[in-house]
Amino acid sequence: MAQKNITFADIAKYTNFSKTTISRYFNNPDSLTPENQQIISDALIALDYKENKLARTFANGKTEFIGIIVPNLHMHYYAQILNELLSTYETFGYKFLVFAGNDNDEIERKYLQELLAYKIEGLIVLSHTISSKELASYNIPIVTIEREDLYTCSVNSDNYMGAIQATNLLYKNGCDVLIHMNVDIDSHVPAYNRIRGFCDICQEHHLEYELMLDDWGTTYHEISLRLQPVIDYLEKTYPQKRKGVFLSNDTLANAFLNLLLKKYGKFPDDYRLIGFDGSPISDEAIIPISTVGQQVDKLAYQAMKILVTQMKERKKRKPKPLDSPIHKVVTPILIRRGTTT
């Protein structure tokens, strides 16, 4: 026989509380004493209560959904951090609605409206197209990851330290010229500090160096097409010199390595490579790639922790808004593999 659904009236009768008190336990537990919360909690176990989450959503407007907007899923870093965010369900109990913006601000604004229509309780943004000022205007808890964050809470890697580690490793590998490949980004974007750290070390040691800032594409095919002329240029410009190449992400580094292997049939001795991310592709490459690991699991966990704290505060009778955005920085880890010594 089908088991009877336990209602608020059943719980009220069992505990000798009113149905209003039981409703407050679910929708505003902060309004009850810890002792009364425990009595109701024990009753739920005794009655084998199964929550009707859809009904609860209709009753209090809380969906337990968080929106996520990523730029794309071609870049291994975004796929990895998305996986880590989704895995936090077991810890925090929130579900996710995910959109890939593809660097189109109008499309992302449509996605935002769609997410708001689903009554998301919070938002995590990795995309760069919409300013933090505009994001903050939506008046929901928001945490950004590795993007401009003047008006929003954020979690970022210590990009400057990571660049210092990467550049010093190439210097210690006896490279004659150092090259950093990145996109031409605004100084407010955290990844700009990879450029700054690279330049600071090169200048400190009086090293010959070159910045190559461009749009390298998103798909492997696009990246490979744009990197091939770069390799030709480097070999023409720096013959007989050991070239230390610091690439801004592991997807870019893997494509660069594959082009070298295709051209020479091996990893040439006059190159040293290091990427940035610590994504699985760096370890799974034909020759495992040295990289700066961003500790993506910690980035995802800290982002969720900050977001959940904000969302819980909003549910209080008298929520206290943040005095200023919270900015958390996660220390990167240098990982030496086959493309350096």
Beta strands, then each sheet from edge to edge (+ up, - down):
strand 1: 65-70
strand 2: 95-100
strand 3: 122-125
strand 4: 142-145
strand 5: 153-157
strand 6: 177-182
strand 7: 208-213
strand 8: 243-247
strand 9: 271-274
strand 10: 291-293
strand 11: 327-330
strand 12: 333-335
sheet 1: 2+ 1+ 3+ 4+ 5+ 11+
sheet 2: 7+ 6+ 8+ 9+
sheet 3: 10+ 12-
end
